[in-house]
Each structure stands twice: as C-alpha cells, then as structure tokens.
C-alpha cells in the first residue's frame, strides 16, 4: 500500500474525486460538448518530451510506470502537477485537416485539489475550478484562440462554463449534388452557461447565452442564391434553456451510466441578432459494461432549426468518417454504436458503426439524405487510476477514410 503523501496515495484519492464530475463545453459557433473532461484528459497526457524529463517520485520508482503491472502510465505524474500546465493536443477533423492545439491550463489549487476536495451535496467530491487559454491551427489555415473557465460552486449546486475567443474555420458548404463551396467564417464568439442542480439529484437545469459576430467569405462567386445572400457580416445572438442528467461512472472513459442533455435556443433581433430562428438539440449517451472485457455504448443526437437561420447554423450529421457540414438539413439525426473489447487490461480493440439522416425542409439547395459510416480503432489505458484511455480510430464514410485521435470518450 502507498504511504500517505506519496504520488500513489494522492492518486488513489484523486480517482475517487473525478468520478461523477461533469461540465459543459462550447467550440466555435456551435455549442454542446463537454469542456472539463477534454481539458482534464489533456492534462494527463502532456507532451512526451516533458514527461521524460520528470524526476522520480520520492521513495524511488517512476512517475510513468504503474507499480501494479510496470506498464507506461501517467497517473502518478498527474498527481504531482501544480500550477499552470502546458498542454498539446492533435486535431484530426477531416473538414479542416490535421493540426494541433496548445493550451495553458490552470487547475485552481493544483492537482492536490482532487485529493482534498470537499464533499458536495450528493456526497461526491466537488471538482476544482479549471481555467484555460488555448490556440489552435490546422493545415487548411483554420485557427482559433480563446479563453475558457469551468466552475463548481456552493457544494456543486451550481455549475458554470464559459468561453470567449476568436475563431476562423475554413470549411465547405455543400448543395444537393455534392458540390462543395469553400468558405471562411471569421469572428468573435462568446458563450455563457449557468446550471443549477435539482435537489440532490443528478439533474441540472439552467440557461445559456451565445453570441457570434462573424464575417462569411466564400472563395468563389458562383453560389446558390441561399448561400450568396449569407456571404456578409452577421451577428447571431441567442438565449436559451438547458437541461442535463448525468450518471456516468467516469468523465474520462465511461463504462457505465447515461448522459442526457437537451437545449432550446432563441435567436432574435430583440437579443441583438441579425437572424430570427430557433435551434433545438437533444443528445443521449449510453454506456454498459456487459462483460468485464466488453463495454457497449451508443449515442443518439438530434438537432433542428426553425426560422431564418444562416446556412452555417443548419444541423449536420455528426459521425466519425463524415466531415463536419457534409450532410446538412433543417433537421439532422445521428445514431452510432461502439463496442470496446479488452485484449489485455491495458489494450482494447474498438469497432463502431453509425447512420445519419437529414430532412432538408424548405432549404431548396439541399435534399433529404441518409448516410452511414463505420470503422475500427484501439485504446490504451494511459492513466489506470483516472480511468483514462487514449487511442486512434480509423473511419470510412461514403467519400473517404478519416483518422481520429481520441482522448477519453469517443464522443
């Protein structure tokens, strides 16, 4: 057994405090993904060069070898971290090409906050606040820079997440014949979200505000009329409600539990928006360890807009193997399933498949479509005591193969 004060004893306490924590993330114009989990995952996998230079922990041994099986593991290293951490993460989204992101992450109070975190209203430890500044760049000149914060207040009764920054993605919009129209959406983004726990349950309800002030520029002038009129400076300002229910056993790589999240946003001139429309979304994530070596999981995502929405706000099919915005419509639904099989306690094989559907509605330059994608991958348990896996996925959609670097959950 590790003695008190050693990295081993600290990380055992950290393991208990990360279970059940969750927060919300926004990236660019579209909101809805978790921020705390990816940031904490990246903290555990900082650049290999920095890892190699770390000194051995007190009492001997290695910060990067698990005393249980002698395998490479960053659990003990993560337990020793304090202050601001430099973090590097690859970007593998096929819509923008390969690239990377660099972040400076501050875990308020340092990693020791995990070990000594006070109990919240549910009896679980309260996660520490997290702040970060981040910059990203990809091979097609997509770039972004901004700052984010995740906070847990009043015994984890309140949860806050916010992002402010400049984004400049270079993407393709498509018509019903599959013709691509390259465009750049450059501007400022602000997201603020505050949620309140309902009693001592795992249900949170709250409000979200989203502001995007951007300029759209296409690379060619021959465009469908619906796209041509959108090529201008546009402000989207929306206010909405959000509800989330989360019983996952781990925020990094869940093996059991469900996560349900729904949002309804109103964009209106009364809120400072140039466009009047509504956006609705619902996400369901399911995880079940049906066997000690087999974990089955699934995701159902449905999004819809109504009103005078700009083309870049239209929902699209989100599956591994499908570039962002490739299949758009007034409504888009994505359903995918995944199986993880443990070859050893450290190495896992992954297989996944999914389908997506779009309903074009009144959008004349689009059509109703159905599409599928599938692939395989692997995972390595890089931080056993945190329950964090990382790996690669290779997916094939109708047009191309794509590779994805995965930290934590596939979604």
N, C-alpha and C positions, 0 to 999 in steps of 0.2 A: 504494500500500500504506500502511496506517496505521502511524504511528511508534509505537515502544514507549511505553507509558504513556498513550496516548490512549484514549478510550472505544472506538474501533474496534478497536484491538489487544486490549483487555481482553475485549470481547465475543466475538471470534474464539476466544479461549482458553476462554471460558465455554461456547461452543457445543459444544466437544469434551467438556467435563466433564458436561453434562447428558444426553448420550446414554447410554442404558442404565441410568440410575438409576431406582429404583422403591421404593415403600414402601406401607404399608397404612393404611387409614382406617376409622374407625367413626363412625357418626352415629346417635345415639339408641339405641334398644333393639336395632336390627338392625345387625350388623356386616358388613364385607366389601368396602368400597370403598376406593380409594386416597386417602391424606391428603396425601402430599408433592406429588404432581402438581397438585391443585387449589390448594394454598397457593402454590406457586411460580408457577402461572399467574396467580393474582390479584396477586401481587407485580408482575407485568409490566403490569398494566392498572389501576393505581391511578387514583383519580378525575381526570377531565379538568381540573378546576379546578387541582389541584395540578400537573398536567403543564404547564399553560400558564404557570405562574409560574417554572418552572425556568430557570436561566441557561444560556447557550450553553456548550458544552464548550470547553476550552482549544484554541486554534488556530482558533476560529470554527466556523461550521456550526450545525446544530440537533441537539438531543438527540432530536427527534421526526421527523426526516426521514432516510430511508435514503439515504446518498450514492450508492448504486447506481442507484436509479430515482427518487429525490426524493419517494417516497410516504411517508405517515404511518407511522411505525414506532417502537416503544418499545425496541428492542434496546439502543441506546446509553444510553438513560436507565436501563434495568435494570442496566447495567454500572457505573453510578456510585453505586448505592444502598449505604448502610451503616446500621447501627443498626436501630432498631425502625421498621417501616413500617406506616402505617395503610392498611388495605385495605377496599374496599367491593365487595360482590357482590350482584347481584339474586337473588331466589328466585322461581321461576316454576312450582313444583309445583302442579298443579290441585287436589290433595287439600287443600291448606292455603291456597291463594290467593297473590296476589302479595305480595312483601315484600322484605326486604333483610337482609344480614348485614354486620356491621362487625367487623374483626379487627385486632389488633396483632400483627404477625409479626416474629419475630427470626430472622434467618439468622446463626447463630453465626460470628463473624468477618467478617460483611458479605458483599456480593457478590464481594469480592476473593477469598473462599474458593473460588469457582468457578474463577477464573483460576489460582490457585496450589495447587489441590487435589493432594494426593499420590496416587500410583498405588496402586490396590488389588491384591488377589491375582490378579485377572483381567487386570491391565494397564490397566484403565479408571480414570479419576479417581474418588476417593471423594467422594460428595456431602456437603455440610456438614450439620450438625445443624440442625433447624428447630424452633422453639417458637412457640406462638401462644395468645392468648386471644381468644375470639370471642363475640359476641352476635348473635342473630337474632330477627326479629319479622315476622309476616305479617298480612294483613288480617283473618283469622279468629281472631286473638289467639293463634295458635301462637307460642311463643317458646322460646328455648334460650340457655344461657350455659355456657361451659366453657373448659377449657384442654387443649391437646394438645402432644405432643412426638414428633418422629421423630429417631432417632439411628442413626448408622452407625459401627460400632466395629471395631477390630482389622483395619484394611485392608479393610473392607467384608465381613468374615467374618460379623459379627453385625449384625442389623437389629432395631431396636426401634420400636414405635409404641404410644402410649397416649393415652387420653382420659379426662377426669373432668369432670362437669358436671351441670347441672340441665336437664331437658327438659320441655316441656309442650305436646305436639302435640294439636291438635283435629282429629280425623279421623272418618270414617264407617265403621262395620261394616255389612255387607250380608247379607241372607238369600237364599235360593234364588229368591225372587220379585223381587229387586232392591230391596227396601225398605231404606232407609238408616237407621241408628241412630247419631246423633252422640254421640261420647264424647270425654272428655279423659283422657289418660294423663300424669299429673304425678308426677315423681320424679327421683331421682338415678341416674346411670349411671356405671359405671367399666369401662374396657376396658384390658387389658394384653396385648401380644403380643410375643413374642421368637422370632426365627428365626435359624437357623444355615445358612450356605452349605455345600453338599456339595462338598468339594474345591475345584476351580477352575471348577466348572460354574455354570450359571445357575439351578440348583435350590436352593431353600431349604426347610427343614423346621423346625417349631417348635411352640410351644404358645400357646394363647390363653385368657385368663380374662375372663369377662363377668359383671358384677353390675348388676342393675336393681332398685331399691327404689322402687316407684311405687304411686300410688292411681288406680284407674279409676273415672270417674264418667260415667254416661250422662245425657243431657238429658231423657229420658222414662222412665217406669216400665214401660210395656208392652213387654216384651222377650221374645225367645225364651228358654226356660229356660237354654240353654247360655250365653247372654250375661249373663243376670241373675245367675247364681252367680259370674260373674267380676268383678262390679262391687264391688270391695273392694280393700283394701291387699294388695299381692302383692310378694313378693321372688323374683326369678329369679337364681340363681347357677349358672354353668356353667363347666366346664373342658373344653378340647378340644385337638385337634391340627390343624395347618395345614400345607399344602404348596403351594409356588408355583414355577412355571417361567416365566421371562420373557425373551424375545429381542426385544422391541420396539426399533426403532431410535431412538425418541424417547418420553419420558414425557409430552410435551405433546400433540402431534397426530401419532400414529404413521402411517407409510406402509408399513412392512414389519414382519413378525415376528408372534409369537404370545405370548399370556399365558394360562397355565392356573393356576387356583387352586382348591383343594378344602379344605373344613373339615368336621370332625365334632365336635359339642359335646354334652356330657352335663350335664344339669341334674338335680340330685338333692338330697334333704334332707341327705345326708351332706356336701354342699358348702354348706349353708345355704339351699337353695332351697325354696320352698313347693310347687313343682310338680316332678314327676318326668317328664322326657321327653328325647328326643334330637333334635337338629337336624343335618341334613346338607345341604351345598351344594357345587355344582361350577360354576365359571364358565370359559368358554373364549372368548377374544377373538382374532380373526384379522384381519390386515391384509396387503394385497398391492397394490403399485403395478404393475398390469398394463400400464400405458402411462404415459409421462411426464406426461400430463394426466389420468389416471384412476386412482383408488385405490378398490379394493373392500374392504369389511370386513364382518365378521359377529360376532355374539355368540350364544352358547348358554348359558342359565342354567337350572339345575335345583336345586330345593330341596325338602326333605321333612322332616316331623317325625313322630315316633312317641311315643306315651305320653299323659300327662295334661297336654297343653300348654294354656296360656291362649289365648283367641281371637286376641289381638293378636300372638301368635308364629306363627300359621299363615302359610305362604308365600303369596305372591300374584303374579299376572302383572305383570311389570315391562316395560312398553313405553311409548315416547313416544305420548301420546294416551290413555293409560289411567291414571286416578288411582290413587294408592297404595291398596292394600287393597280395590280394587273387585272383583276376582275372586280369591277365596281358596280354598284346599283343603288337604288333608293333604299333597298334592304339587302343585307348580306348576312348569311349564316355560315358558320364554320363548325364542323364536328370532327374531332380526331381522337384516336385512342392510341395508347402506348403500353408496351409490356417490357419490363426490366427483369432480366434473369441473371442471377448471381453465379458466375463461373467459380469465383473464389470470394472470400469476404471482402476483397478489395476491388475486383474487376467484375463488371456487369456488361452484358450484351443488351442492346435496345433495339426493338422493332416498333415501327409506328406506321399508321395509315390514317388518311382523313379525306373528307369530302367537303366541298363548299358550294353554296348556291347563291345566286343574286337575282333580285327582282328589279328590273330597270325602272318600273313605274313610268312616270311621264318624261324621263330623261331620254330624249329622242336619239342621241348619238350612241346610246348603249342598248344592250339586249339582255334578256334573261339568259343566264348561263349556269351550267353545272360543271364542276371541275374536281379532280381528285389528285392526290399526291401521296407518296409513301417513301419509306427509307429505313435505314439501319444506322446504328451507331454503337458507341461504347461509353462507359463511365468508369472513372477511377475514384475510389473513396479517398479524397485527399486530406480530409480532416475528420477522422473517425469520431472524436468526441463532440464535434459540432454536427455530425451527420451530413457533411457537405461532400457532394460528388461533382466532378467536372469531367468533360469529355468532348467528343466530336460526333456530330450527326451528318449523314450524307442522304440527301432527299432528292427525289425526282418528281417534278410536276409535268404538265403537258409539253413544256418547251425546253427545259434544261435541268441539269443537275445543279445542286447547290450544297455548300458545306456550312455548317453552323458550329460555332464554339459555344459550349453550354457550361454555365456555372450554376450549380444548384438545380432548380426545377427546369424542365424543358420549356415551360410556359412562364 
